[in-house]
Amino acid sequence: MTAGNSAELPKSGLLLVGMGPGRISSMTIEAKNAAKSADFRRYEAYTALWPADELAKLEEDIGDIKMVMRPEVESPTELLDLAKTHLVALLIVGDPLQATTHVDIQLQALEAGINCIVFHGISITTLVTGAVGLSNYRFGRQTTITYPYGGWVATSPLEVIAANIFQNQHTLALLDLDPTGAGTGKQIPMQPSDAYVSLDLMKEKLSSNISGMPEDNTIDSMKKLAFEEFADKDLNSIKVVLCADMGTKDEKITYTTVGNLKNIDGGRLNCLIFPAITSEVEEKALLRWQ
């Protein structure tokens, strides 16, 4: 079900409420009213975070909010059981259905015969492209740059970036929140210097793996070529846009290089954009942020 007037809300069910990027003023009136009407409010705090002061103000306005983490969201038995007899609002930073985890909750609710209503919000995926000045039509697949969990380095984020660059597509790369990968509440949002370390480790590992990659079909061959071309690049000189605390009063955009990420302070939450070959208008827009 899509959003409806808060006066028309059912007596029980699950409300997936988009909070927007980080300000109460960026939430839709409909979303805020729906959350206020709920019997219980749960704040999903492992895929993204709101500023603590804004969250406190929201709680004053709409009522008590309880934080939930990855286990409660990915195995939502308790949440859905509560929604069978009460109206439960799951507050989600950005837009509720940008992550497949939340789509899965929606599907589970519907399969269980539980009312599930979605209140959309502003998402980083739509906010950041326009704010920076790059054409939304030219973005390829997005990714998340992860911490090296327990020494394990994932190369898939860099593979996405390399494939997009090969196809002349921009890349939005979100930055990890959790060095443990467990999603249980020990969030340390990745800073630009952390992202540099991860990218450097990823490039080293990807470069060493290329020779053993398959070329069984055209797609595999193209991927391998994309990775080879990327491996030949100087990581430090690759252009990147650092976007910090987007949609908040502390929003900051910096057009720089990967190598310079070591020297730049980020914000509370950060993401990166890797531009492909830019048009004249796009380049002019990016130069504002140097």
Backbone torsions as a table, in degrees:
resi	resn	phi	psi	omega
1	MET	NA	147.2	175.6
2	THR	-93.5	175.9	-175.8
3	ALA	-64.7	147.0	175.1
4	GLY	-135.6	175.4	178.4
5	ASN	-60.2	138.4	-177.5
6	SER	-60.5	-25.1	177.5
7	ALA	-69.1	-18.4	-177.8
8	GLU	-100.5	7.8	-177.5
9	LEU	-66.0	145.6	177.8
10	PRO	-70.4	167.1	179.5
11	LYS	-76.4	-22.8	176.7
12	SER	-140.8	159.8	179.4
13	GLY	139.8	-177.7	-178.2
14	LEU	-114.6	127.0	176.1
15	LEU	-107.0	119.0	174.5
16	LEU	-93.8	105.9	-169.0
17	VAL	-107.7	115.8	175.8
18	GLY	-75.2	124.6	-177.4
19	MET	-91.0	-12.4	-173.0
20	GLY	78.2	-172.7	-169.1
21	PRO	-77.0	-23.1	-179.0
22	GLY	161.0	16.0	177.0
23	ARG	-138.1	141.9	176.8
24	ILE	-58.7	-38.8	-177.7
25	SER	-65.4	-17.0	179.0
26	SER	-90.4	-9.1	173.7
27	MET	-75.8	144.8	173.9
28	THR	-70.0	150.9	177.9
29	ILE	-58.6	-40.0	-179.4
30	GLU	-61.1	-43.3	-179.6
31	ALA	-65.3	-44.9	-179.1
32	LYS	-64.9	-41.8	179.1
33	ASN	-64.6	-38.0	178.7
34	ALA	-63.9	-44.6	178.9
35	ALA	-62.4	-38.3	179.8
36	LYS	-67.0	-31.6	-178.1
37	SER	-77.7	-15.6	-175.9
38	ALA	-70.5	152.0	174.9
39	ASP	-75.3	-35.0	179.6
40	PHE	-134.8	143.4	178.9
41	ARG	-124.6	128.3	177.6
42	ARG	-120.6	132.9	-177.9
43	TYR	-107.0	112.5	-179.5
44	GLU	-77.9	112.3	-168.7
45	ALA	-119.3	25.8	177.9
46	TYR	-113.0	-19.1	177.0
47	THR	-91.4	-24.9	177.3
48	ALA	-164.8	166.0	-176.2
49	LEU	-133.0	147.2	170.2
50	TRP	-93.7	156.5	171.2
51	PRO	-59.1	139.2	-175.5
52	ALA	-60.0	-37.8	-178.2
53	ASP	-68.3	-37.5	178.5
54	GLU	-69.2	-38.4	178.7
55	LEU	-64.1	-39.0	178.5
56	ALA	-64.4	-40.5	177.9
57	LYS	-64.4	-40.6	179.4
58	LEU	-63.1	-41.6	-179.8
59	GLU	-63.4	-38.1	176.5
60	GLU	-61.7	-34.3	-175.2
61	ASP	-80.3	-43.6	-170.3
62	ILE	-108.6	-12.1	-179.0
63	GLY	115.2	177.1	-174.6
64	ASP	-55.7	138.2	178.6
65	ILE	-126.3	129.0	177.3
66	LYS	-107.8	131.5	178.9
67	MET	-76.6	136.7	171.9
68	VAL	-125.6	151.0	-175.9
69	MET	-117.8	-167.1	-172.0
70	ARG	-55.0	-47.4	-178.0
71	PRO	-58.5	-42.0	-178.0
72	GLU	-70.7	-26.0	-177.3
73	VAL	-89.5	-40.7	-179.0
74	GLU	-78.8	-22.4	172.6
75	SER	-125.2	78.4	-166.0
76	PRO	-86.8	31.5	-177.5
77	THR	-55.7	-48.3	-179.1
78	GLU	-62.3	-42.6	-179.7
79	LEU	-62.5	-45.4	-178.0
80	LEU	-72.2	-35.6	176.6
81	ASP	-61.8	-40.9	178.7
82	LEU	-65.0	-37.4	-177.7
83	ALA	-72.7	-12.0	177.8
84	LYS	-70.8	-27.8	-175.8
85	THR	-123.9	-6.9	-179.4
86	HIS	-136.6	165.6	175.1
87	LEU	-93.1	116.1	-174.4
88	VAL	-116.2	128.9	176.8
89	ALA	-104.8	121.9	172.2
90	LEU	-99.1	109.3	-177.3
91	LEU	-86.0	125.2	-173.5
92	ILE	-127.8	126.4	179.1
93	VAL	-61.8	137.1	-178.1
94	GLY	79.6	-132.9	178.8
95	ASP	-105.1	138.2	-173.7
96	PRO	-61.8	-30.2	-170.9
97	LEU	-107.3	22.0	176.1
98	GLN	-78.6	-21.9	179.4
99	ALA	-109.9	137.8	-178.5
100	THR	-63.6	-24.1	176.7
101	THR	-57.0	-42.7	-177.0
102	HIS	-77.5	-31.0	173.6
103	VAL	-63.2	-39.7	179.6
104	ASP	-63.4	-40.4	176.5
105	ILE	-61.6	-43.3	178.6
106	GLN	-58.5	-46.0	-179.1
107	LEU	-65.4	-41.4	178.7
108	GLN	-63.4	-39.3	178.7
109	ALA	-63.6	-45.6	-178.7
110	LEU	-64.8	-39.7	178.6
111	GLU	-64.8	-28.9	-179.7
112	ALA	-88.7	2.8	-179.9
113	GLY	75.9	22.0	-179.7
114	ILE	-95.7	131.2	174.9
115	ASN	-56.3	132.9	177.7
116	CYS	-136.5	116.0	-176.3
117	ILE	-119.2	135.2	-176.5
118	VAL	-106.6	131.5	173.7
119	PHE	-117.4	106.8	-172.8
120	HIS	-72.2	157.9	178.8
121	GLY	-140.1	169.6	177.6
122	ILE	-67.9	130.1	-178.3
123	SER	-108.0	149.5	176.1
124	ILE	-58.4	-30.5	-176.8
125	THR	-68.1	-26.1	176.8
126	THR	-98.3	-33.3	-177.3
127	LEU	-66.8	-47.1	-168.4
128	VAL	-71.2	-35.2	-177.0
129	THR	-65.1	-44.2	178.8
130	GLY	-70.3	-38.4	-178.2
131	ALA	-63.2	-38.9	-178.4
132	VAL	-75.2	-37.1	178.3
133	GLY	108.2	17.0	176.7
134	LEU	-98.5	148.7	-178.6
135	SER	-67.5	125.4	179.7
136	ASN	-61.6	-28.6	-178.6
137	TYR	-68.0	-17.8	-173.0
138	ARG	-101.9	12.8	177.7
139	PHE	-90.1	136.0	174.2
140	GLY	-92.4	-157.0	-179.7
141	ARG	-62.1	139.3	176.8
142	GLN	-92.3	166.1	-177.5
143	THR	-148.3	177.0	175.0
144	THR	-128.1	125.5	176.4
145	ILE	-81.0	119.2	-173.1
146	THR	-100.2	157.0	168.8
147	TYR	-68.5	154.9	171.7
148	PRO	-77.0	97.3	-175.2
149	TYR	-68.9	115.2	177.0
150	GLY	55.5	30.9	-179.0
151	GLY	89.7	-9.5	178.5
152	TRP	-81.2	127.2	-178.8
153	VAL	-108.7	117.2	176.0
154	ALA	-85.2	133.3	178.8
155	THR	-98.7	-9.7	-175.4
156	SER	-58.1	-37.0	177.3
157	PRO	-60.7	-42.1	-179.8
158	LEU	-71.0	-31.0	176.4
159	GLU	-63.2	-38.7	177.0
160	VAL	-63.6	-46.1	180.0
161	ILE	-61.3	-45.5	-179.3
162	ALA	-62.3	-43.2	-179.9
163	ALA	-65.5	-39.4	178.2
164	ASN	-65.3	-45.0	179.2
165	ILE	-60.9	-40.5	179.0
166	PHE	-59.5	-33.7	-179.6
167	GLN	-95.7	11.0	-179.4
168	ASN	58.2	46.0	177.2
169	GLN	-120.0	141.6	175.3
170	HIS	-70.8	158.1	179.0
171	THR	-129.4	128.2	168.3
172	LEU	-94.6	122.1	179.1
173	ALA	-118.7	111.2	174.0
174	LEU	-73.8	158.1	179.5
175	LEU	-109.9	141.9	-175.5
176	ASP	-60.3	153.4	177.6
177	LEU	-108.8	-17.0	-165.8
178	ASP	-132.5	106.7	-179.7
179	PRO	-63.7	-20.6	-178.3
180	THR	-86.8	-24.6	-176.3
181	GLY	76.8	1.8	-175.5
182	ALA	-86.1	-26.1	-179.5
183	GLY	65.9	36.0	-176.0
184	THR	-110.1	6.2	172.3
185	GLY	123.7	1.7	-179.7
186	LYS	-102.1	54.5	-175.8
187	GLN	-69.4	132.2	169.6
188	ILE	-133.4	90.1	-176.1
189	PRO	-53.2	132.0	-177.1
190	MET	-61.5	133.6	177.0
191	GLN	-98.4	165.1	-178.5
192	PRO	-54.0	-40.4	-179.8
193	SER	-65.5	-36.0	175.6
194	ASP	-64.4	-41.5	180.0
195	ALA	-61.7	-39.3	178.6
196	TYR	-60.9	-46.3	180.0
197	VAL	-59.0	-45.9	-179.9
198	SER	-62.9	-45.0	-179.4
199	LEU	-62.7	-40.3	179.8
200	ASP	-63.9	-44.1	178.1
201	LEU	-65.4	-40.2	178.8
202	MET	-62.7	-43.2	-178.3
203	LYS	-66.0	-39.9	178.4
204	GLU	-61.6	-44.9	-178.7
205	LYS	-70.2	-43.0	179.8
206	LEU	-60.9	-43.2	-179.3
207	SER	-60.7	-37.5	-178.9
208	SER	-76.8	-18.2	-177.6
209	ASN	-92.5	-15.2	-170.0
210	ILE	-59.9	-42.6	-174.7
211	SER	-59.9	-28.5	-178.4
212	GLY	-93.5	5.2	-178.6
213	MET	-75.8	145.1	-177.2
214	PRO	-72.2	156.0	173.0
215	GLU	-132.7	43.8	-173.1
216	ASP	-73.5	-22.0	-179.7
217	ASN	-147.6	177.7	-175.8
218	THR	-61.9	-41.3	-178.5
219	ILE	-63.3	-46.4	178.8
220	ASP	-61.2	-40.4	-179.8
221	SER	-64.9	-41.0	179.3
222	MET	-66.9	-40.6	177.7
223	LYS	-60.9	-45.9	-178.7
224	LYS	-62.0	-40.1	178.1
225	LEU	-63.9	-41.5	178.8
226	ALA	-61.4	-42.1	-178.8
227	PHE	-69.5	-37.7	178.4
228	GLU	-63.3	-44.1	179.5
229	GLU	-63.4	-39.4	-179.9
230	PHE	-68.9	-39.6	-179.3
231	ALA	-61.8	-27.6	179.6
232	ASP	-78.6	-11.9	-178.8
233	LYS	-79.4	151.9	171.9
234	ASP	-81.4	110.7	-175.9
235	LEU	-55.0	-40.9	-175.7
236	ASN	-62.4	-27.9	-174.9
237	SER	-94.7	-3.3	179.7
238	ILE	-67.3	131.1	-179.2
239	LYS	-71.8	143.6	-179.7
240	VAL	-151.5	151.6	176.0
241	VAL	-114.2	119.5	176.4
242	LEU	-90.8	123.5	180.0
243	CYS	-116.7	117.4	-175.9
244	ALA	-116.0	133.6	174.0
245	ASP	50.9	46.8	-177.5
246	MET	-63.5	138.3	179.1
247	GLY	80.5	8.3	176.9
248	THR	-118.5	174.9	179.8
249	LYS	-67.6	-17.3	-178.5
250	ASP	-99.0	13.5	-177.2
251	GLU	-53.2	134.8	179.0
252	LYS	-147.5	135.8	-180.0
253	ILE	-122.9	132.1	-180.0
254	THR	-133.3	124.4	177.2
255	TYR	-95.7	116.0	-171.8
256	THR	-149.5	-153.9	176.1
257	THR	-123.1	161.2	178.6
258	VAL	-58.1	-42.0	-179.3
259	GLY	-59.9	-32.5	-177.6
260	ASN	-80.7	-8.3	177.4
261	LEU	-59.9	-25.5	179.3
262	LYS	-63.7	-23.5	-171.4
263	ASN	-109.3	4.9	-174.1
264	ILE	-112.6	134.3	174.1
265	ASP	-81.1	133.3	176.1
266	GLY	-92.0	-159.6	178.9
267	GLY	-116.9	-155.8	178.4
268	ARG	-68.1	-46.8	174.1
269	LEU	-128.5	138.2	-175.3
270	ASN	-131.6	155.0	169.5
271	CYS	-146.1	165.5	-178.4
272	LEU	-123.9	147.4	169.5
273	ILE	-120.2	128.5	175.3
274	PHE	-102.5	104.1	-178.1
275	PRO	-72.9	144.3	168.8
276	ALA	-83.4	-159.2	174.8
277	ILE	-66.1	124.2	-173.8
278	THR	-92.7	150.3	171.9
279	SER	-75.0	171.1	-179.9
280	GLU	-59.9	-42.9	-179.7
281	VAL	-67.2	-43.3	-179.8
282	GLU	-62.2	-44.1	-179.1
283	GLU	-64.3	-40.5	177.6
284	LYS	-61.6	-39.6	178.5
285	ALA	-65.6	-41.2	-178.7
286	LEU	-67.2	-35.0	-177.3
287	LEU	-62.9	-18.1	176.1
288	ARG	-63.1	-24.2	-170.8
289	TRP	-102.3	9.0	178.9
290	GLN	-74.3	NA	NA
